[in-house]
Amino acid sequence: MLKKGSKLNSILTGSCPKCHEESMYEDKNPYNLSNIYKMHEKCSHCNIKYKIEPSFFYGAMYVSYGLGIAFSVAAFIISYVFLNSSLKTAFVVIIVTLIAFMPLTMRLSRNIWINIFVHYDKNWKSK
């Protein structure tokens, strides 16, 4: 499922979308908030530049919104439907979930955004 060459591998690991050889981020831990946005300028293996153009990752905000909605719906269903909590408690759970997963959401949205535009190239070494 997470084999090298799949989009899901690059998205979940934060690896280079073209060669999948190294992490795009200087610090792999998204919960180290001081380094959450610090990325390598380019891949040391295939030399792809991660910031394709100025303000490239602004588009990841749209992906982040969608991920936030998905996390919110999941938190609501788990707390309200499965755990039979009150409506107020369900909304508190949604807020706590969004805050707890914010660093992960920020990284995942960037990973998804760059993987929309850059595709894995198994022959990157020969180019």
KEVEX-728413 format. One record per residue: x, y, z of N, C-alpha, C in turn. Coordinates in steps of 0.001 Angstrom, whole numbers, padded with zeros to 6 digits, always signed. Each point is the difference from the previous one (the first is absolute). Last residue first. Example, Ala and Ser with C-alpha at 12.3 -4.5 7.8 and 13.67 -1.06 7.14 Angstrom:
<rs>
+012850-002250+007080+000820+001190+000060-000770+001090+000730;+000290-005720-000070-000890+001190+000000+000900+001200+000000;
</rs>
This chain:
<rs>
+018033+011040-015765-000253+001307-000622+000948+001039+000505;-000361-004684+001436+000570+000062-001348-000178+001369-000658;-001784-001109+004382+001477-000092+000040+000618+000185-001374;-004803-000220+000749+000583+001296+000315+001525-000023+000006;-003846-003300-001055+001237+000154-000753+000710+001319+000290;-004250-001214+001893+000899-001108+000371+001333+000080-000720;-003656+003707+001596+000701-000364-001226+001011-001082+000352;-004780+002704+002099+001140-000896+000182+000594-000375-001354;-002610+004699+000523-000277-001433-000044+001284-000799+000150;-002414+005199+001033+001243-000723-000272-000281-001492+000116;-003554+003147+000726+000744+000580-001120+001264-000762-000382;-002954-001216+003651-000923+000259-001103+000777+000415-001247;+002184-000592+004168-000199-001246-000740-001037+000120-001102;+000911+003617+002992+001142-000188-000911-000157-001284-000809;-003397+000925+003192+000070+001066-001002+001150-000222-000974;-000514-002874+003780-001018-000253-001019+000121+001016-001124;+002785+000642+003700+000377-001220-000719-000985-000318-001121;-000966+003594+002903+001139+000325-000875+000402-001215-000834;-003303-000669+003205-000523+000841-001079+001114+000423-000951;+001120-002475+003899-000697-000826-000992-000519+000836-001165;+002003+002258+003676+000971-000764-000779-000685-000817-001095;-002766+002375+002964+000817+000950-000761+001008-000731-000880;-002631-002511+003000-000803+000502-001118+000817+000949-000870;+001916-001518+003998-000084-001095-000961-000770+000428-001245;+000222+003015+003638+001314-000164-000653+000003-001094-001061;-004142+000633+002422+000388+001133-000842+001393-000159-000627;-002753-002876+003205+000490-000461-001298+000463+001135-000916;-001743+000845+004435+000978-001083+000170+000614-000440-001331;-003522+003246+000045+001220+000556+000598+001084-001073+000096;-004227-001338-001550+000626+000907-000965+001288+000594+000541;-002582-002717+002910+000570-000787-001096+000714+000894-001008;-002421+002039+003467+001213-000635+000532+000698-000809-001094;-004150+001876-001107+000998+001063+000202+001318-000583+000499;-003659-002950-000416+000424+000468-001320+001102+001047+000144;-002090-001498+003907+000881-001039-000541+000518+000410-001378;-003229+002701+001944+001268+000165+000732+001018-001013-000511;-004324-000391-001640+000668+001168-000577+001311+000319+000713;-002673-003528+001651+000477-000349-001341+000730+001174-000635;-002179+000657+004115+001229-000783+000168+000589-000364-001355;-004160+002144-000012+001052+000919+000473+001328-000727+000157;-003804-002574-001060+000410+000819-001145+001116+000971+000394;-000288-004525+002783-000931+001088-000307+000539+000807-001179;+001263-005223+000286+000235+001222+000778-001058+001049-000359;+000958-004927-001448-001248+000571+000506+000211+001220+000903;+003097-002923-002763+000152+000131+001452-001204+000642+000676;+000091-000784-004806+000486-001227+000625+000078+000088+001524;-001606+003813-002541-000726-001196-000428+000448-001235+000787;+002064+004265+000890-001457+000146+000108-000747-001297-000306;+004883+000233-000252-000465+000430+001320-001518-000008+000120;+002074-001283-004151+000500-000854+001085-000597+000413+001343;-001009+002653-003766-000632-001318-000100+000452-000912+001142;+002038+004258-000337-001417+000107+000342-000678-001366+000000;+004472+000296-001448-000094+000222+001444-001454+000076+000448;+000832-000309-004629+000374-001249+000674-000127+000146+001518;-000694+003838-002605-001098-000952-000199+000304-001313+000717;+003413+003211+000003-001156+000460+000786-001169-000968-000099;+003885-000702-002652+000278-000278+001412-001198+000376+000873;-000320+001112-004547+000001-001463+000162+000256-000388+001458;+000296+004556-001175-001391-000451-000060-000077-001511+000234;+004258+001847-000360-000634+000446+001235-001452-000439+000064;+002396-000727-003973+000431-000927+001043-000627+000356+001343;-000809+002923-003583-000658-001289-000218+000383-001027+001048;+002219+004148+000077-001416+000196+000323-000764-001316-000140;+004456+000095-001413-000091+000022+001458-001446+000175+000468;+000999+000385-004563+000077-001402+000398-000155-000104+001521;+000275+004265-001742-001255-000602-000441-000057-001473+000396;+003968+002391+000765-001038+000446+000935-001352-000609-000370;+003966-000471-002664-000210-001060+000982-001047+000402+001036;+001671+002983-003370-001078-000865-000473-000302-001129+000966;+003698+002897+000613-001248+000660+000391-001204-000836-000428;+004731-001000-001001-000754-000760+000991-001217+000743+000546;+003049+001988-003266-000568-001241-000528-000920-000688+001000;+002738+004381-000173-001319-000199+000624-000688-001267-000490;+003861+001085-003133-000247+000745+001244-001449-000209+000472;+001812-004010-002733-000094+001429-000309-000212+000740+001318;+001099-004522+000215+000004+000082-001452-000054+001445-000473;+001738-002455+004351-000838+001187-000204+000062+000333-001486;+002485-003701+001040-001293-000210+000641-000931+001196-000143;+003951-002001-003318-000214+001131+000891-001410-000125+000584;+003422-003977-001803-001246+000715-000246-000135+001118+001032;+003683-003434-000531+000134+001458-000184-001294+000725-000356;+001246-004798+001304-000455+000272-001372+000022+001494-000346;+001855-001497+004273+000153-001137-000907-000361+000363-001440;-000424+002933+003847+001434-000241-000215+000239-001180-000944;-004224+003633+000207+000357-001377+000341+001484-000223-000312;-001761+004947+001310-000171-000972-001083+000449-001368+000484;-000560+003558+003074-000305+000765-001208-000234-000920-001192;-001243-001440+005031+001202+000100-000819-000372+000772-001264;-002904+001073+004270+000185-001018-001026+001370+000169-000642;-003318+001724+004398+001364-000008-000541+000201-001192-000921;-003989+001223+002750+000021+000395-001412+001391-000073-000630;-000760-001211+004657-001079-000643-000752+000042+000322-001499;+002822+001010+004212+000542-000430-001296-001065-000545-000940;-000891+001553+004478+000941+001023-000476+000568-000343-001377;-003002-002990+002413-000654+001155-000632+000960+001072-000495;-000186-005274+000757+001055+000938+000383-000357+001318-000684;-002597-003787-000891-000360+000614+001278+001134+000825+000594;+000286-002659-004091-000854+001180-000214-000374+000708+001301;+004406-003031-001496-001051+000052+001009-000871+001245-000195;+003987-000999-002610-001119-000875-000378-001169+000067+000969;+003768+003702-001570-000361-000744+001203-001230-000840-000326;+001742+002349-003532+001228-000063+000790-000212-000803+001273;-002884-000892-004545+000075+000858+001175+001311-000182+000740;-001456-002562-003840+000023+001391-000452+000275+000947+001161;+001760-005219-000361-001079+000837+000499+000139+001419-000550;+001906-004213-002851+000262+000715+001252-001206+000833+000398;-000015-003060-003827+001245-000388+000650+000247+000701+001333;-003489+000084-003877-000351-000669+001263+001229-000422+000792;-000741+002539-004420+000856-001178+000153-000296-000828+001249;-002772+003861-001372+000565-000486-001265+000809-001292+000181;-002119+002533+003647-001013-000591-000880+000559-000579-001298;+002276+000344+005033+000053+000687-001287-001008-000649-000960;-001242-000760+005048+001204-000177-000811-000123+000740-001330;-003069-000713+003971+000595+001310-000252+001267-000091-000824;-003313-003497+001575+001366+000074+000548+000633+001368-000178;-004468-001000-001611+000041-000363+001416+001387+000097+000619;-000669+000986-004694-000867+000859+000816+000150-000312+001482;+002272-002690-003207+000574+001339+000065-000818+000912+000902;-001672-004334-000781+001289-000084+000686+000598+001391+000177;-003895-000411-002588-000292-000141+001418+001283-000087+000825;+000203+000005-004738-000290+001335+000533-000214-000066+001506;+003122-003680-002339-001413+000333+000126-000153+001405+000581;+004237-002148-000636-000585+000294-001296-001467+000356+000080;+002281-003171+003609+000666+001112-000666-000594+000175-001390;-003108-002231+003683+001228-000303-000721+000533+001246-000707;-003860-001208+003232+000866+001174+000033+001315-000266-000718;-003254-003397-000151-000824+001196+000000+000865+001256+000000;
</rs>
